[in-house]
């Protein structure tokens, strides 16, 4: 099993920045792929970003490209999401996820999920 704990959410004004962190524990060998998803109130969960084990490949949703950056520190078993130029439409619960394989929809390959951290962007 892998446990994922997110942190770093909060309230920020539009145009501001936040950095989310997700610490993994347990069988961290099963975290070859890690990612971030988000779910706004009344909407379905959507993909935000993913990263492979080496960190050399990153993938982003079109809505966050150029504004968000995913990275990981394997020595700390932690993945980060640096969010810049935040918009009110970025307001959502952000979930960390981890899995062994990268799938086309990013979602299917994730085996483990955190409980989420809330990001609220005010206009």
N, C-alpha and C positions, 0 to 999 in steps of 0.2 A: 504494500500500500504506500501511497504517497500523500502527504498532507501539504496543502498549499495555504498560505496565509498572506492576504493582501494588506497593504497599508499605503498611506499617502493621500487618500482622498480628502475632499473638503470643499469649501466654498471659495470660489475665485471669480473675479470680474472678467468679463469678456476681454480678450487680448492678453490675459495673464497666462501663467504657466503652473504646472504641477508635475511632480514626478511620483509615479506609482511604483511600489516595490512588491515583489511576491517571493516569499521565502519558502523553499521546498524542504521537506524532511521525510525521512523514511527511505524507501527504495528509490533513491534519486537516480539510479541507473535507468529507470523507466521514464526519464524526463528528457529524452533526446530532442523532442520538439516542445517548445513552450510558447504560449500565446496569450493574448488578451482579447476578450470579447466584452461587449457591453449590451445592456438592456435598458432602454428608456421606458418610462411608465406607459403602459398600454401598448407597447410594441414588442416584437419578437427579439430574441437575443441575436446580435449580429457580430460578425468577425471584425476585429480591429487590426491586429498585427500578430505575426508569428515569427519565430526565429529557430534556426536549427542548432544542433549541439555546439558546433564550432563557433557559431555567431557570424559566420561568413555569408549566410543567406538570411535575408529578412523579407518579409512579405507584409503588405499593407493594404487595407481597404482604400479605395479611391478617395473616400471622404476625409481621410486623415493624412494622405501622402503629402510630404513636404512640411507637415506640422508636428507629427508624432515620430518618435524614434524608439525602437525596441532594442534592448541590449541585454546581455546576461553575463554573470560572473559565476563560472562553474565552481570556483574555489569556495564561494559563499552559497552555492546552490540558490542563487537569486536571479530573477529576471526583473527588468525595469521597463517602464514606459514613460519616457519623457514627453510631456504634452505641452506644446507651445501654441501661441496664437489661438487660445481656446475660444470657442463660440458657444452661445447658449444651446445650440443643437447637440453639443457634446455632452450635455447633462444626461447622466445615466448611472446605473450601477455597473461598475467595471469588475469583471471576473477574470482571474488568472486560470489557465488550464495547462495541462501537461500530458504528453503521450509519447508513444514510441515511434510512430510513423506520421509523416506528413501526407495528408490527403487533399484532394482537389478542393474540397469545400472547407478545409481546415478544421471543421467542427467534428467530423466523424472520427478522426484519429485521436482525439483527446480523450484520455481515460480518467483523468482526475481533474477536479474543479475546486477552486476556493469558494468561500462564502460571499465574496464581493466587497468592494469598497465604493462608497457613493461619491461621485463627482458632481458638483452643482456649479454651473457657470451662469452668473447673473449678467443681465444686459445693461 
